[in-house]
């Protein structure tokens, strides 16, 4: 698949001041999260960016997740 997302479109929402502010506001939550440091940021990506990212990945039903090439791998 060919992505329709250009670098300039991607960078248009990556305002460094906004991202610094977001990092500062969420730092404590990140470092104290359990069972390991992590953070969830709702609506972090604009919808057009998310759509372009999702276009790059096949749908789960279209992938042969459980394929075995060697008889010893089958159970």
CORBELTA-V624808 format. One record per pair of residues at least 24 apart in sequence whose C-alpha atoms are under 10 Angstrom apart, sorted by sequence separation. I is the first residue (numbers start at 0). GAP is how many residues later the second one is. D is the distance in Angstrom with one decimal. If there is no record, write none. Layout:
<<I & GAP & D> <I & GAP & D>>
This chain:
<<12 & 31 & 9.8> <13 & 31 & 9.4> <12 & 32 & 8.3> <12 & 33 & 7.7> <9 & 35 & 9.5> <9 & 36 & 9.4> <12 & 36 & 9.3> <9 & 38 & 9.3> <8 & 39 & 9.3> <9 & 39 & 6.9> <8 & 40 & 8.3> <9 & 42 & 10.0> <4 & 43 & 8.2> <5 & 43 & 9.7> <3 & 44 & 9.6> <4 & 44 & 6.9> <3 & 45 & 9.4> <4 & 45 & 9.7> <4 & 46 & 9.1> <5 & 46 & 9.6> <3 & 47 & 9.5> <4 & 47 & 5.9> <2 & 48 & 9.7> <3 & 48 & 6.3> <4 & 48 & 8.2> <2 & 49 & 6.1> <3 & 49 & 9.3> <1 & 50 & 9.3> <2 & 50 & 7.7> <2 & 51 & 9.6> <3 & 51 & 8.9> <2 & 52 & 7.1> <3 & 52 & 9.8> <1 & 53 & 8.2> <2 & 53 & 6.7> <0 & 54 & 7.2> <1 & 54 & 7.4> <0 & 55 & 6.1> <0 & 56 & 8.5> <0 & 57 & 9.4>>
